[in-house]
Amino acid sequence: MTAPVRFVVDGEAFDVVKDGDSIHHTWVSGPNANYGFSVGGSGAASLTDDDIRSEIRAFLAEIDPRTGFLID
């Protein structure tokens, strides 16, 4: 497991940790403590910083601004 790396994307901060074949993204500036998402699979370990930023943007695009959670 790597130490967290802070990514700021579109004004939102995420701590990103690589753990084997998984990457965990914790939304530290979001309204819900410890909320975020993970990406796993054999290709996850080779994601670049730009790939990680793209994953974060895709996640944010699916957030309901009223609740701060994924849209149902």
C-alpha positions as CSV (number, residue, x, y, z in Angstrom):
1,M,0.0,0.0,0.0
2,T,1.3,3.4,-0.9
3,A,1.0,6.6,1.2
4,P,-1.9,8.8,0.2
5,V,-1.3,11.3,-2.6
6,R,-3.6,14.4,-2.7
7,F,-5.2,15.1,-6.1
8,V,-7.3,18.3,-6.5
9,V,-9.6,18.0,-9.5
10,D,-12.1,20.7,-10.4
11,G,-11.7,22.2,-6.9
12,E,-12.3,18.9,-5.1
13,A,-9.6,17.2,-3.1
14,F,-9.1,13.4,-3.0
15,D,-6.5,11.3,-1.2
16,V,-5.5,8.4,-3.5
17,V,-3.9,5.2,-2.3
18,K,-2.6,2.4,-4.5
19,D,-3.1,-1.0,-2.8
20,G,-1.9,-3.8,-5.1
21,D,-4.4,-4.0,-8.0
22,S,-6.7,-1.4,-6.4
23,I,-6.7,2.3,-6.2
24,H,-8.8,3.9,-3.4
25,H,-10.0,7.5,-3.8
26,T,-11.2,9.3,-0.6
27,W,-13.1,12.5,-1.3
28,V,-11.6,14.7,1.5
29,S,-13.3,17.9,0.5
30,G,-16.7,16.3,0.0
31,P,-19.7,16.7,2.3
32,N,-19.7,13.0,3.5
33,A,-16.8,11.8,5.6
34,N,-14.7,9.0,4.1
35,Y,-16.9,8.8,0.9
36,G,-15.2,8.0,-2.3
37,F,-14.6,5.1,-4.7
38,S,-12.2,2.4,-5.7
39,V,-10.9,1.1,-9.0
40,G,-9.6,-2.4,-9.2
41,G,-8.3,-4.9,-11.7
42,S,-5.0,-5.8,-13.3
43,G,-4.8,-2.5,-15.1
44,A,-5.4,-0.3,-12.1
45,A,-1.9,-0.4,-10.9
46,S,-0.6,1.1,-14.2
47,L,-3.0,4.1,-14.2
48,T,-1.3,7.4,-14.7
49,D,-2.0,10.6,-12.8
50,D,-4.0,11.8,-15.8
51,D,-6.0,8.6,-15.8
52,I,-6.7,9.1,-12.1
53,R,-7.9,12.6,-12.7
54,S,-10.2,11.3,-15.4
55,E,-11.6,8.7,-13.0
56,I,-12.2,11.4,-10.4
57,R,-14.0,13.7,-12.9
58,A,-16.2,10.8,-14.0
59,F,-17.1,10.1,-10.3
60,L,-17.9,13.8,-9.7
61,A,-20.1,13.9,-12.8
62,E,-22.3,11.2,-11.1
63,I,-22.7,13.0,-7.8
64,D,-26.1,14.5,-6.7
65,P,-25.2,18.0,-5.6
66,R,-28.1,17.9,-3.0
67,T,-26.8,14.9,-1.2
68,G,-23.2,14.6,-2.1
69,F,-23.7,10.9,-2.9
70,L,-23.9,9.1,-6.3
71,I,-27.1,9.7,-8.1
72,D,-29.6,6.9,-7.7
